[in-house]
Amino acid sequence: MKTSALTIRLDRDLERQLARAAKRSGRSRSEIVRDALRRQLALARFQDLRRRILPLAEAAGYLTDEDVFADVS
């Protein structure tokens, strides 16, 4: 897999938190940041899909998560 470098600026507190997390987990700072970015992008995709599907769900009578769970469980 081809990779590329990205430079970001962290304030001191965030850099310390990242360094501690890396030390505790035995992972590199890069691994932790990549994982955090993947999670954030997945959350953004989910929120976008939810926002786009919400009008269709409401039109079908799904007003809450419980409405959906009741039909799928």
mmCIF file of the N, C-alpha and C atoms, coordinates in Angstrom:
data_MODEL
# 
_entry.id   MODEL 
# 
loop_
_atom_site.group_PDB 
_atom_site.id 
_atom_site.type_symbol 
_atom_site.label_atom_id 
_atom_site.label_alt_id 
_atom_site.label_comp_id 
_atom_site.label_asym_id 
_atom_site.label_entity_id 
_atom_site.label_seq_id 
_atom_site.pdbx_PDB_ins_code 
_atom_site.Cartn_x 
_atom_site.Cartn_y 
_atom_site.Cartn_z 
_atom_site.occupancy 
_atom_site.B_iso_or_equiv 
_atom_site.pdbx_formal_charge 
_atom_site.auth_seq_id 
_atom_site.auth_comp_id 
_atom_site.auth_asym_id 
_atom_site.auth_atom_id 
_atom_site.pdbx_PDB_model_num 
ATOM 1   N N  . MET A 1 1  ? 0.852   -1.177 0.000  1.00 0.00 ? 1  MET A N  1 
ATOM 2   C CA . MET A 1 1  ? 0.000   0.000  0.000  1.00 0.00 ? 1  MET A CA 1 
ATOM 3   C C  . MET A 1 1  ? 0.890   1.230  0.000  1.00 0.00 ? 1  MET A C  1 
ATOM 4   N N  . LYS A 1 2  ? 0.638   2.119  -0.906 1.00 0.00 ? 2  LYS A N  1 
ATOM 5   C CA . LYS A 1 2  ? 1.390   3.356  -0.970 1.00 0.00 ? 2  LYS A CA 1 
ATOM 6   C C  . LYS A 1 2  ? 0.885   4.308  0.104  1.00 0.00 ? 2  LYS A C  1 
ATOM 7   N N  . THR A 1 3  ? 1.796   4.945  0.788  1.00 0.00 ? 3  THR A N  1 
ATOM 8   C CA . THR A 1 3  ? 1.406   5.888  1.835  1.00 0.00 ? 3  THR A CA 1 
ATOM 9   C C  . THR A 1 3  ? 1.940   7.267  1.497  1.00 0.00 ? 3  THR A C  1 
ATOM 10  N N  . SER A 1 4  ? 1.399   8.253  2.164  1.00 0.00 ? 4  SER A N  1 
ATOM 11  C CA . SER A 1 4  ? 1.892   9.618  2.014  1.00 0.00 ? 4  SER A CA 1 
ATOM 12  C C  . SER A 1 4  ? 2.028   10.228 3.403  1.00 0.00 ? 4  SER A C  1 
ATOM 13  N N  . ALA A 1 5  ? 2.819   11.248 3.486  1.00 0.00 ? 5  ALA A N  1 
ATOM 14  C CA . ALA A 1 5  ? 3.051   11.924 4.767  1.00 0.00 ? 5  ALA A CA 1 
ATOM 15  C C  . ALA A 1 5  ? 2.145   13.142 4.875  1.00 0.00 ? 5  ALA A C  1 
ATOM 16  N N  . LEU A 1 6  ? 1.729   13.401 6.085  1.00 0.00 ? 6  LEU A N  1 
ATOM 17  C CA . LEU A 1 6  ? 0.894   14.562 6.384  1.00 0.00 ? 6  LEU A CA 1 
ATOM 18  C C  . LEU A 1 6  ? 1.447   15.203 7.642  1.00 0.00 ? 6  LEU A C  1 
ATOM 19  N N  . THR A 1 7  ? 1.647   16.480 7.602  1.00 0.00 ? 7  THR A N  1 
ATOM 20  C CA . THR A 1 7  ? 2.136   17.195 8.770  1.00 0.00 ? 7  THR A CA 1 
ATOM 21  C C  . THR A 1 7  ? 0.958   17.896 9.434  1.00 0.00 ? 7  THR A C  1 
ATOM 22  N N  . ILE A 1 8  ? 0.829   17.694 10.731 1.00 0.00 ? 8  ILE A N  1 
ATOM 23  C CA . ILE A 1 8  ? -0.211  18.403 11.485 1.00 0.00 ? 8  ILE A CA 1 
ATOM 24  C C  . ILE A 1 8  ? 0.441   19.085 12.675 1.00 0.00 ? 8  ILE A C  1 
ATOM 25  N N  . ARG A 1 9  ? -0.197  20.097 13.181 1.00 0.00 ? 9  ARG A N  1 
ATOM 26  C CA . ARG A 1 9  ? 0.305   20.814 14.345 1.00 0.00 ? 9  ARG A CA 1 
ATOM 27  C C  . ARG A 1 9  ? -0.590  20.466 15.540 1.00 0.00 ? 9  ARG A C  1 
ATOM 28  N N  . LEU A 1 10 ? 0.053   20.116 16.636 1.00 0.00 ? 10 LEU A N  1 
ATOM 29  C CA . LEU A 1 10 ? -0.655  19.767 17.860 1.00 0.00 ? 10 LEU A CA 1 
ATOM 30  C C  . LEU A 1 10 ? -0.233  20.723 18.964 1.00 0.00 ? 10 LEU A C  1 
ATOM 31  N N  . ASP A 1 11 ? -1.199  21.131 19.772 1.00 0.00 ? 11 ASP A N  1 
ATOM 32  C CA . ASP A 1 11 ? -0.797  21.908 20.939 1.00 0.00 ? 11 ASP A CA 1 
ATOM 33  C C  . ASP A 1 11 ? -0.111  20.957 21.923 1.00 0.00 ? 11 ASP A C  1 
ATOM 34  N N  . ARG A 1 12 ? 0.567   21.506 22.900 1.00 0.00 ? 12 ARG A N  1 
ATOM 35  C CA . ARG A 1 12 ? 1.371   20.688 23.815 1.00 0.00 ? 12 ARG A CA 1 
ATOM 36  C C  . ARG A 1 12 ? 0.546   19.643 24.553 1.00 0.00 ? 12 ARG A C  1 
ATOM 37  N N  . ASP A 1 13 ? -0.637  20.034 24.993 1.00 0.00 ? 13 ASP A N  1 
ATOM 38  C CA . ASP A 1 13 ? -1.472  19.097 25.745 1.00 0.00 ? 13 ASP A CA 1 
ATOM 39  C C  . ASP A 1 13 ? -1.879  17.907 24.878 1.00 0.00 ? 13 ASP A C  1 
ATOM 40  N N  . LEU A 1 14 ? -2.298  18.177 23.662 1.00 0.00 ? 14 LEU A N  1 
ATOM 41  C CA . LEU A 1 14 ? -2.711  17.098 22.770 1.00 0.00 ? 14 LEU A CA 1 
ATOM 42  C C  . LEU A 1 14 ? -1.518  16.205 22.423 1.00 0.00 ? 14 LEU A C  1 
ATOM 43  N N  . GLU A 1 15 ? -0.348  16.806 22.226 1.00 0.00 ? 15 GLU A N  1 
ATOM 44  C CA . GLU A 1 15 ? 0.850   16.020 21.923 1.00 0.00 ? 15 GLU A CA 1 
ATOM 45  C C  . GLU A 1 15 ? 1.197   15.112 23.106 1.00 0.00 ? 15 GLU A C  1 
ATOM 46  N N  . ARG A 1 16 ? 1.076   15.619 24.326 1.00 0.00 ? 16 ARG A N  1 
ATOM 47  C CA . ARG A 1 16 ? 1.342   14.795 25.517 1.00 0.00 ? 16 ARG A CA 1 
ATOM 48  C C  . ARG A 1 16 ? 0.341   13.649 25.615 1.00 0.00 ? 16 ARG A C  1 
ATOM 49  N N  . GLN A 1 17 ? -0.925  13.933 25.365 1.00 0.00 ? 17 GLN A N  1 
ATOM 50  C CA . GLN A 1 17 ? -1.939  12.883 25.408 1.00 0.00 ? 17 GLN A CA 1 
ATOM 51  C C  . GLN A 1 17 ? -1.650  11.806 24.371 1.00 0.00 ? 17 GLN A C  1 
ATOM 52  N N  . LEU A 1 18 ? -1.258  12.235 23.188 1.00 0.00 ? 18 LEU A N  1 
ATOM 53  C CA . LEU A 1 18 ? -0.940  11.287 22.121 1.00 0.00 ? 18 LEU A CA 1 
ATOM 54  C C  . LEU A 1 18 ? 0.274   10.444 22.501 1.00 0.00 ? 18 LEU A C  1 
ATOM 55  N N  . ALA A 1 19 ? 1.296   11.068 23.039 1.00 0.00 ? 19 ALA A N  1 
ATOM 56  C CA . ALA A 1 19 ? 2.502   10.338 23.442 1.00 0.00 ? 19 ALA A CA 1 
ATOM 57  C C  . ALA A 1 19 ? 2.173   9.325  24.536 1.00 0.00 ? 19 ALA A C  1 
ATOM 58  N N  . ARG A 1 20 ? 1.349   9.712  25.512 1.00 0.00 ? 20 ARG A N  1 
ATOM 59  C CA . ARG A 1 20 ? 0.964   8.785  26.583 1.00 0.00 ? 20 ARG A CA 1 
ATOM 60  C C  . ARG A 1 20 ? 0.152   7.621  26.029 1.00 0.00 ? 20 ARG A C  1 
ATOM 61  N N  . ALA A 1 21 ? -0.777  7.923  25.128 1.00 0.00 ? 21 ALA A N  1 
ATOM 62  C CA . ALA A 1 21 ? -1.602  6.864  24.536 1.00 0.00 ? 21 ALA A CA 1 
ATOM 63  C C  . ALA A 1 21 ? -0.729  5.897  23.748 1.00 0.00 ? 21 ALA A C  1 
ATOM 64  N N  . ALA A 1 22 ? 0.244   6.402  23.028 1.00 0.00 ? 22 ALA A N  1 
ATOM 65  C CA . ALA A 1 22 ? 1.140   5.546  22.258 1.00 0.00 ? 22 ALA A CA 1 
ATOM 66  C C  . ALA A 1 22 ? 1.954   4.653  23.191 1.00 0.00 ? 22 ALA A C  1 
ATOM 67  N N  . LYS A 1 23 ? 2.466   5.236  24.245 1.00 0.00 ? 23 LYS A N  1 
ATOM 68  C CA . LYS A 1 23 ? 3.273   4.465  25.192 1.00 0.00 ? 23 LYS A CA 1 
ATOM 69  C C  . LYS A 1 23 ? 2.439   3.380  25.867 1.00 0.00 ? 23 LYS A C  1 
ATOM 70  N N  . ARG A 1 24 ? 1.227   3.743  26.323 1.00 0.00 ? 24 ARG A N  1 
ATOM 71  C CA . ARG A 1 24 ? 0.350   2.777  26.997 1.00 0.00 ? 24 ARG A CA 1 
ATOM 72  C C  . ARG A 1 24 ? -0.053  1.637  26.085 1.00 0.00 ? 24 ARG A C  1 
ATOM 73  N N  . SER A 1 25 ? -0.320  1.947  24.838 1.00 0.00 ? 25 SER A N  1 
ATOM 74  C CA . SER A 1 25 ? -0.849  0.935  23.918 1.00 0.00 ? 25 SER A CA 1 
ATOM 75  C C  . SER A 1 25 ? 0.237   0.163  23.179 1.00 0.00 ? 25 SER A C  1 
ATOM 76  N N  . GLY A 1 26 ? 1.450   0.685  23.193 1.00 0.00 ? 26 GLY A N  1 
ATOM 77  C CA . GLY A 1 26 ? 2.517   0.043  22.443 1.00 0.00 ? 26 GLY A CA 1 
ATOM 78  C C  . GLY A 1 26 ? 2.410   0.271  20.941 1.00 0.00 ? 26 GLY A C  1 
ATOM 79  N N  . ARG A 1 27 ? 1.609   1.236  20.566 1.00 0.00 ? 27 ARG A N  1 
ATOM 80  C CA . ARG A 1 27 ? 1.430   1.574  19.151 1.00 0.00 ? 27 ARG A CA 1 
ATOM 81  C C  . ARG A 1 27 ? 2.165   2.878  18.866 1.00 0.00 ? 27 ARG A C  1 
ATOM 82  N N  . SER A 1 28 ? 2.445   3.111  17.608 1.00 0.00 ? 28 SER A N  1 
ATOM 83  C CA . SER A 1 28 ? 3.099   4.369  17.247 1.00 0.00 ? 28 SER A CA 1 
ATOM 84  C C  . SER A 1 28 ? 2.078   5.510  17.264 1.00 0.00 ? 28 SER A C  1 
ATOM 85  N N  . ARG A 1 29 ? 2.591   6.708  17.362 1.00 0.00 ? 29 ARG A N  1 
ATOM 86  C CA . ARG A 1 29 ? 1.701   7.882  17.302 1.00 0.00 ? 29 ARG A CA 1 
ATOM 87  C C  . ARG A 1 29 ? 0.972   7.897  15.964 1.00 0.00 ? 29 ARG A C  1 
ATOM 88  N N  . SER A 1 30 ? 1.666   7.532  14.901 1.00 0.00 ? 30 SER A N  1 
ATOM 89  C CA . SER A 1 30 ? 1.035   7.507  13.571 1.00 0.00 ? 30 SER A CA 1 
ATOM 90  C C  . SER A 1 30 ? -0.126  6.524  13.523 1.00 0.00 ? 30 SER A C  1 
ATOM 91  N N  . GLU A 1 31 ? 0.063   5.339  14.118 1.00 0.00 ? 31 GLU A N  1 
ATOM 92  C CA . GLU A 1 31 ? -1.018  4.346  14.132 1.00 0.00 ? 31 GLU A CA 1 
ATOM 93  C C  . GLU A 1 31 ? -2.242  4.895  14.853 1.00 0.00 ? 31 GLU A C  1 
ATOM 94  N N  . ILE A 1 32 ? -2.014  5.539  15.979 1.00 0.00 ? 32 ILE A N  1 
ATOM 95  C CA . ILE A 1 32 ? -3.131  6.082  16.761 1.00 0.00 ? 32 ILE A CA 1 
ATOM 96  C C  . ILE A 1 32 ? -3.851  7.173  15.981 1.00 0.00 ? 32 ILE A C  1 
ATOM 97  N N  . VAL A 1 33 ? -3.094  8.047  15.343 1.00 0.00 ? 33 VAL A N  1 
ATOM 98  C CA . VAL A 1 33 ? -3.710  9.137  14.569 1.00 0.00 ? 33 VAL A CA 1 
ATOM 99  C C  . VAL A 1 33 ? -4.461  8.579  13.361 1.00 0.00 ? 33 VAL A C  1 
ATOM 100 N N  . ARG A 1 34 ? -3.875  7.583  12.668 1.00 0.00 ? 34 ARG A N  1 
ATOM 101 C CA . ARG A 1 34 ? -4.583  6.976  11.528 1.00 0.00 ? 34 ARG A CA 1 
ATOM 102 C C  . ARG A 1 34 ? -5.900  6.353  11.975 1.00 0.00 ? 34 ARG A C  1 
ATOM 103 N N  . ASP A 1 35 ? -5.864  5.639  13.102 1.00 0.00 ? 35 ASP A N  1 
ATOM 104 C CA . ASP A 1 35 ? -7.079  5.011  13.626 1.00 0.00 ? 35 ASP A CA 1 
ATOM 105 C C  . ASP A 1 35 ? -8.126  6.066  13.987 1.00 0.00 ? 35 ASP A C  1 
ATOM 106 N N  . ALA A 1 36 ? -7.689  7.134  14.639 1.00 0.00 ? 36 ALA A N  1 
ATOM 107 C CA . ALA A 1 36 ? -8.616  8.211  15.010 1.00 0.00 ? 36 ALA A CA 1 
ATOM 108 C C  . ALA A 1 36 ? -9.229  8.856  13.762 1.00 0.00 ? 36 ALA A C  1 
ATOM 109 N N  . LEU A 1 37 ? -8.416  9.047  12.737 1.00 0.00 ? 37 LEU A N  1 
ATOM 110 C CA . LEU A 1 37 ? -8.927  9.643  11.499 1.00 0.00 ? 37 LEU A CA 1 
ATOM 111 C C  . LEU A 1 37 ? -9.917  8.708  10.814 1.00 0.00 ? 37 LEU A C  1 
ATOM 112 N N  . ARG A 1 38 ? -9.601  7.415  10.772 1.00 0.00 ? 38 ARG A N  1 
ATOM 113 C CA . ARG A 1 38 ? -10.550 6.445  10.189 1.00 0.00 ? 38 ARG A CA 1 
ATOM 114 C C  . ARG A 1 38 ? -11.886 6.485  10.920 1.00 0.00 ? 38 ARG A C  1 
ATOM 115 N N  . ARG A 1 39 ? -11.824 6.496  12.244 1.00 0.00 ? 39 ARG A N  1 
ATOM 116 C CA . ARG A 1 39 ? -13.055 6.523  13.037 1.00 0.00 ? 39 ARG A CA 1 
ATOM 117 C C  . ARG A 1 39 ? -13.842 7.811  12.789 1.00 0.00 ? 39 ARG A C  1 
ATOM 118 N N  . GLN A 1 40 ? -13.158 8.943  12.737 1.00 0.00 ? 40 GLN A N  1 
ATOM 119 C CA . GLN A 1 40 ? -13.835 10.218 12.515 1.00 0.00 ? 40 GLN A CA 1 
ATOM 120 C C  . GLN A 1 40 ? -14.476 10.271 11.134 1.00 0.00 ? 40 GLN A C  1 
ATOM 121 N N  . LEU A 1 41 ? -13.777 9.765  10.124 1.00 0.00 ? 41 LEU A N  1 
ATOM 122 C CA . LEU A 1 41 ? -14.340 9.753  8.776  1.00 0.00 ? 41 LEU A CA 1 
ATOM 123 C C  . LEU A 1 41 ? -15.533 8.810  8.679  1.00 0.00 ? 41 LEU A C  1 
ATOM 124 N N  . ALA A 1 42 ? -15.465 7.667  9.353  1.00 0.00 ? 42 ALA A N  1 
ATOM 125 C CA . ALA A 1 42 ? -16.606 6.740  9.363  1.00 0.00 ? 42 ALA A CA 1 
ATOM 126 C C  . ALA A 1 42 ? -17.802 7.381  10.052 1.00 0.00 ? 42 ALA A C  1 
ATOM 127 N N  . LEU A 1 43 ? -17.559 8.081  11.150 1.00 0.00 ? 43 LEU A N  1 
ATOM 128 C CA . LEU A 1 43 ? -18.643 8.770  11.856 1.00 0.00 ? 43 LEU A CA 1 
ATOM 129 C C  . LEU A 1 43 ? -19.256 9.849  10.970 1.00 0.00 ? 43 LEU A C  1 
ATOM 130 N N  . ALA A 1 44 ? -18.427 10.591 10.272 1.00 0.00 ? 44 ALA A N  1 
ATOM 131 C CA . ALA A 1 44 ? -18.939 11.632 9.370  1.00 0.00 ? 44 ALA A CA 1 
ATOM 132 C C  . ALA A 1 44 ? -19.783 11.021 8.258  1.00 0.00 ? 44 ALA A C  1 
ATOM 133 N N  . ARG A 1 45 ? -19.328 9.880  7.689  1.00 0.00 ? 45 ARG A N  1 
ATOM 134 C CA . ARG A 1 45 ? -20.120 9.198  6.643  1.00 0.00 ? 45 ARG A CA 1 
ATOM 135 C C  . ARG A 1 45 ? -21.460 8.742  7.205  1.00 0.00 ? 45 ARG A C  1 
ATOM 136 N N  . PHE A 1 46 ? -21.435 8.148  8.398  1.00 0.00 ? 46 PHE A N  1 
ATOM 137 C CA . PHE A 1 46 ? -22.673 7.682  9.029  1.00 0.00 ? 46 PHE A CA 1 
ATOM 138 C C  . PHE A 1 46 ? -23.639 8.845  9.251  1.00 0.00 ? 46 PHE A C  1 
ATOM 139 N N  . GLN A 1 47 ? -23.128 9.941  9.787  1.00 0.00 ? 47 GLN A N  1 
ATOM 140 C CA . GLN A 1 47 ? -23.993 11.096 10.046 1.00 0.00 ? 47 GLN A CA 1 
ATOM 141 C C  . GLN A 1 47 ? -24.567 11.660 8.756  1.00 0.00 ? 47 GLN A C  1 
ATOM 142 N N  . ASP A 1 48 ? -23.779 11.671 7.690  1.00 0.00 ? 48 ASP A N  1 
ATOM 143 C CA . ASP A 1 48 ? -24.272 12.155 6.403  1.00 0.00 ? 48 ASP A CA 1 
ATOM 144 C C  . ASP A 1 48 ? -25.368 11.242 5.862  1.00 0.00 ? 48 ASP A C  1 
ATOM 145 N N  . LEU A 1 49 ? -25.133 9.928  5.918  1.00 0.00 ? 49 LEU A N  1 
ATOM 146 C CA . LEU A 1 49 ? -26.157 8.986  5.457  1.00 0.00 ? 49 LEU A CA 1 
ATOM 147 C C  . LEU A 1 49 ? -27.432 9.098  6.279  1.00 0.00 ? 49 LEU A C  1 
ATOM 148 N N  . ARG A 1 50 ? -27.278 9.223  7.586  1.00 0.00 ? 50 ARG A N  1 
ATOM 149 C CA . ARG A 1 50 ? -28.446 9.349  8.468  1.00 0.00 ? 50 ARG A CA 1 
ATOM 150 C C  . ARG A 1 50 ? -29.241 10.609 8.125  1.00 0.00 ? 50 ARG A C  1 
ATOM 151 N N  . ARG A 1 51 ? -28.524 11.710 7.889  1.00 0.00 ? 51 ARG A N  1 
ATOM 152 C CA . ARG A 1 51 ? -29.186 12.975 7.545  1.00 0.00 ? 51 ARG A CA 1 
ATOM 153 C C  . ARG A 1 51 ? -29.957 12.843 6.233  1.00 0.00 ? 51 ARG A C  1 
ATOM 154 N N  . ARG A 1 52 ? -29.366 12.140 5.254  1.00 0.00 ? 52 ARG A N  1 
ATOM 155 C CA . ARG A 1 52 ? -30.024 11.996 3.949  1.00 0.00 ? 52 ARG A CA 1 
ATOM 156 C C  . ARG A 1 52 ? -31.196 11.035 3.982  1.00 0.00 ? 52 ARG A C  1 
ATOM 157 N N  . ILE A 1 53 ? -31.129 10.004 4.818  1.00 0.00 ? 53 ILE A N  1 
ATOM 158 C CA . ILE A 1 53 ? -32.191 8.991  4.847  1.00 0.00 ? 53 ILE A CA 1 
ATOM 159 C C  . ILE A 1 53 ? -33.340 9.392  5.775  1.00 0.00 ? 53 ILE A C  1 
ATOM 160 N N  . LEU A 1 54 ? -33.081 10.300 6.693  1.00 0.00 ? 54 LEU A N  1 
ATOM 161 C CA . LEU A 1 54 ? -34.088 10.660 7.687  1.00 0.00 ? 54 LEU A CA 1 
ATOM 162 C C  . LEU A 1 54 ? -35.437 11.064 7.082  1.00 0.00 ? 54 LEU A C  1 
ATOM 163 N N  . PRO A 1 55 ? -35.489 11.917 6.060  1.00 0.00 ? 55 PRO A N  1 
ATOM 164 C CA . PRO A 1 55 ? -36.806 12.256 5.492  1.00 0.00 ? 55 PRO A CA 1 
ATOM 165 C C  . PRO A 1 55 ? -37.549 11.036 4.949  1.00 0.00 ? 55 PRO A C  1 
ATOM 166 N N  . LEU A 1 56 ? -36.836 10.098 4.337  1.00 0.00 ? 56 LEU A N  1 
ATOM 167 C CA . LEU A 1 56 ? -37.479 8.898  3.810  1.00 0.00 ? 56 LEU A CA 1 
ATOM 168 C C  . LEU A 1 56 ? -37.991 8.014  4.948  1.00 0.00 ? 56 LEU A C  1 
ATOM 169 N N  . ALA A 1 57 ? -37.208 7.895  5.995  1.00 0.00 ? 57 ALA A N  1 
ATOM 170 C CA . ALA A 1 57 ? -37.619 7.085  7.142  1.00 0.00 ? 57 ALA A CA 1 
ATOM 171 C C  . ALA A 1 57 ? -38.846 7.689  7.820  1.00 0.00 ? 57 ALA A C  1 
ATOM 172 N N  . GLU A 1 58 ? -38.833 8.995  8.009  1.00 0.00 ? 58 GLU A N  1 
ATOM 173 C CA . GLU A 1 58 ? -39.981 9.650  8.637  1.00 0.00 ? 58 GLU A CA 1 
ATOM 174 C C  . GLU A 1 58 ? -41.241 9.470  7.793  1.00 0.00 ? 58 GLU A C  1 
ATOM 175 N N  . ALA A 1 59 ? -41.110 9.557  6.477  1.00 0.00 ? 59 ALA A N  1 
ATOM 176 C CA . ALA A 1 59 ? -42.263 9.374  5.588  1.00 0.00 ? 59 ALA A CA 1 
ATOM 177 C C  . ALA A 1 59 ? -42.825 7.961  5.701  1.00 0.00 ? 59 ALA A C  1 
ATOM 178 N N  . ALA A 1 60 ? -41.955 7.001  6.039  1.00 0.00 ? 60 ALA A N  1 
ATOM 179 C CA . ALA A 1 60 ? -42.395 5.612  6.191  1.00 0.00 ? 60 ALA A CA 1 
ATOM 180 C C  . ALA A 1 60 ? -42.865 5.310  7.613  1.00 0.00 ? 60 ALA A C  1 
ATOM 181 N N  . GLY A 1 61 ? -42.863 6.335  8.486  1.00 0.00 ? 61 GLY A N  1 
ATOM 182 C CA . GLY A 1 61 ? -43.364 6.151  9.838  1.00 0.00 ? 61 GLY A CA 1 
ATOM 183 C C  . GLY A 1 61 ? -42.311 5.828  10.884 1.00 0.00 ? 61 GLY A C  1 
ATOM 184 N N  . TYR A 1 62 ? -41.044 5.895  10.517 1.00 0.00 ? 62 TYR A N  1 
ATOM 185 C CA . TYR A 1 62 ? -39.962 5.653  11.474 1.00 0.00 ? 62 TYR A CA 1 
ATOM 186 C C  . TYR A 1 62 ? -39.528 6.991  12.058 1.00 0.00 ? 62 TYR A C  1 
ATOM 187 N N  . LEU A 1 63 ? -39.951 7.251  13.291 1.00 0.00 ? 63 LEU A N  1 
ATOM 188 C CA . LEU A 1 63 ? -39.650 8.535  13.915 1.00 0.00 ? 63 LEU A CA 1 
ATOM 189 C C  . LEU A 1 63 ? -38.530 8.438  14.946 1.00 0.00 ? 63 LEU A C  1 
ATOM 190 N N  . THR A 1 64 ? -38.286 7.251  15.468 1.00 0.00 ? 64 THR A N  1 
ATOM 191 C CA . THR A 1 64 ? -37.238 7.062  16.474 1.00 0.00 ? 64 THR A CA 1 
ATOM 192 C C  . THR A 1 64 ? -36.438 5.805  16.141 1.00 0.00 ? 64 THR A C  1 
ATOM 193 N N  . ASP A 1 65 ? -35.304 5.664  16.787 1.00 0.00 ? 65 ASP A N  1 
ATOM 194 C CA . ASP A 1 65 ? -34.515 4.435  16.623 1.00 0.00 ? 65 ASP A CA 1 
ATOM 195 C C  . ASP A 1 65 ? -35.311 3.234  17.107 1.00 0.00 ? 65 ASP A C  1 
ATOM 196 N N  . GLU A 1 66 ? -36.106 3.440  18.123 1.00 0.00 ? 66 GLU A N  1 
ATOM 197 C CA . GLU A 1 66 ? -36.923 2.351  18.656 1.00 0.00 ? 66 GLU A CA 1 
ATOM 198 C C  . GLU A 1 66 ? -37.916 1.836  17.614 1.00 0.00 ? 66 GLU A C  1 
ATOM 199 N N  . ASP A 1 67 ? -38.444 2.724  16.777 1.00 0.00 ? 67 ASP A N  1 
ATOM 200 C CA . ASP A 1 67 ? -39.338 2.312  15.697 1.00 0.00 ? 67 ASP A CA 1 
ATOM 201 C C  . ASP A 1 67 ? -38.627 1.348  14.756 1.00 0.00 ? 67 ASP A C  1 
ATOM 202 N N  . VAL A 1 68 ? -37.394 1.652  14.428 1.00 0.00 ? 68 VAL A N  1 
ATOM 203 C CA . VAL A 1 68 ? -36.605 0.798  13.540 1.00 0.00 ? 68 VAL A CA 1 
ATOM 204 C C  . VAL A 1 68 ? -36.316 -0.534 14.231 1.00 0.00 ? 68 VAL A C  1 
ATOM 205 N N  . PHE A 1 69 ? -35.843 -0.471 15.473 1.00 0.00 ? 69 PHE A N  1 
ATOM 206 C CA . PHE A 1 69 ? -35.521 -1.692 16.212 1.00 0.00 ? 69 PHE A CA 1 
ATOM 207 C C  . PHE A 1 69 ? -36.732 -2.617 16.353 1.00 0.00 ? 69 PHE A C  1 
ATOM 208 N N  . ALA A 1 70 ? -37.908 -2.026 16.538 1.00 0.00 ? 70 ALA A N  1 
ATOM 209 C CA . ALA A 1 70 ? -39.116 -2.832 16.680 1.00 0.00 ? 70 ALA A CA 1 
ATOM 210 C C  . ALA A 1 70 ? -39.381 -3.634 15.406 1.00 0.00 ? 70 ALA A C  1 
ATOM 211 N N  . ASP A 1 71 ? -39.097 -3.069 14.242 1.00 0.00 ? 71 ASP A N  1 
ATOM 212 C CA . ASP A 1 71 ? -39.341 -3.771 12.987 1.00 0.00 ? 71 ASP A CA 1 
ATOM 213 C C  . ASP A 1 71 ? -38.258 -4.769 12.622 1.00 0.00 ? 71 ASP A C  1 
ATOM 214 N N  . VAL A 1 72 ? -37.038 -4.550 13.058 1.00 0.00 ? 72 VAL A N  1 
ATOM 215 C CA . VAL A 1 72 ? -35.947 -5.441 12.649 1.00 0.00 ? 72 VAL A CA 1 
ATOM 216 C C  . VAL A 1 72 ? -35.637 -6.513 13.689 1.00 0.00 ? 72 VAL A C  1 
ATOM 217 N N  . SER A 1 73 ? -36.225 -6.411 14.875 1.00 0.00 ? 73 SER A N  1 
ATOM 218 C CA . SER A 1 73 ? -35.932 -7.440 15.878 1.00 0.00 ? 73 SER A CA 1 
ATOM 219 C C  . SER A 1 73 ? -37.089 -8.376 16.096 1.00 0.00 ? 73 SER A C  1 
# 
